[in-house]
Amino acid sequence: MKPDFACCFQLMQIKNQNYYRHHNFHQKICPPDNGPSSPYGISEWAWERVLDSELKGHVIKQFHTNSRTDCALFCLQEEEFSCHSANYNYKRRLCSLNDIDRFSLSQLAVLLSVRKDVDYLENHHTTDPGRLCEYQKLDGRIMKTVDAVYQNITSLYVCRQLCSASPFRCQSFDFGSTDKNACRLSHHSTASLTHIHEPYLEMPDTATYELTTCFSVTVECRSACMIAKIHTNKLFNGKMYAKPRSQSCMTDVSNELKFELRMPYDDTNCNVQHDSAGAYSNDIVLQHHDLIVTNQDIGLSVHCQYDLQKKNVSNRINVNNHDDDMREKASETSIVPSPKISMKIINLLGNDLIGDPLTLRIEITDDN
């Protein structure tokens, strides 16, 4: 069970006020005792609020709530799907939960629509897949305001690692721009700066590195197949296929954050390689366009290995008694018998086939 906390922080973007255009404001909010509780998260703030804005076209669930705070907390504790953001309509008291946020959309998409009496709430307790990440370099500009600054950083790579491991959803960083060994991190990127007036400083010989796409790859090894599962932070359009079986072993992906490719071991269409006893592998490709191969495409090698050695299994129970006042550790070991296992041949109805005649049929199709 995850612990609950009574108070959480929201990061609020203020618009249409000249003094506040370049600043972030944090507001501490404590929901009422009878209100929804929020699960414990890893981010330094719970959500980000953008006033008079709405994310359209990705609503998964809608309901009425008493307040904006309740709407945000319901998004934080949603279990049926991964809630990335919400829209709260003050006049209708309508809460709309979305399965994506601004960073999930492509750069060409219209991110937020201006709408009075509606606030956009972005969940910052969600975690982005961070195993295979790509960054885009923006030359000649850095952000005016950032969330964290680290001194005495030795390299650009170390700064990038700090962004990946930051206690908030770091979306961009710059290194050596304001000081030789300074690393600056921000939860903002181009996707979240469209409503902020002049967020960048134009400076020669500087650069900002923005997070574009992250992929997390897992392989599920089953008895008859391997399944490559992909989780990405940005809606993916394209296909995933086994190389060089781009047509016969392929998954067509349209605006998905999670997708998979199933590759049976005995199917020649997927070309799974049997490397050795119990070892299988294959090469797969993530292609961002259905017809065109680009330099953004990713090639991966996936492996499954099974232990086929014969083993004798025994069940053993170790009981350890720990006492802070005693240096010795008392232990008790006992061996319990394994359960009795029987194996027999049955038909599809579950009836015993022992004693029935079995027929082996061999056909030679070559006339010569």
Secondary structure by P-SEA (a helix, b strand, c coil): cbbbbccbbbbbbbccccccccbbbbbbbbccccccccccccccccbbbbccccccccccbbbbcccaaaaaaaaaaccccccccccccccccbbbbbcccccccccccccbbbbccbbbbbbccccccccbbbbbbbcccccccccccccccccaaaaaaaaaaccccccccccccccccbbbbbcccccccccccccccccccbbbbbbcbbbbbbbbbcccbbbbbbbbccccccccccccccccbbbbbccccccbbbbbccccccccccccccbbbbccccccccccccccbbbbbbbcccccbbbbbbbbbbbbbbbccccbbbbbbbbbbccbbbbbbbccccccccccbbbbbbbbcccc
